[in-house]
Amino acid sequence: MDDLDFVVNQQARAEQQFIDAQALTRARMVPSATHCVECGCAIPPARRECVPGVRHCVRCQSERE
């Protein structure tokens, strides 16, 4: 890897960190759902705190992934 490759990789990492930070900020601005938008099951408070802006229960999110 030469110097240019190193700089390009550093820039790509910095851009991805910026995108990730913006996504997390937007997610924190959207209140978490109390019930899953797909199945209607209650989303536990601990999940709502750990995953800002969560919209799906663990089961439905696992199926989506």
Steps between C-alpha positions, in 0.01 A plus 500: 500500500641835403439840656209580270323173587551576869350849465204369297430230760523752784257730319256215437510403868445860609203534264346176628542613862327826413212317330465262795499789748230682302286186480527451877411865562192470276398176671523664841270778382228249403328357806514123533176313439342336801362221280646329193374652176481154340355263760368736767694337788618730777862613469670475842622829651859372509494445121349845444783654703778299336376549143393862449210530259429126505189399302511116514512233770805273509324219313378721214834682476683166482271388220562825311875453521 
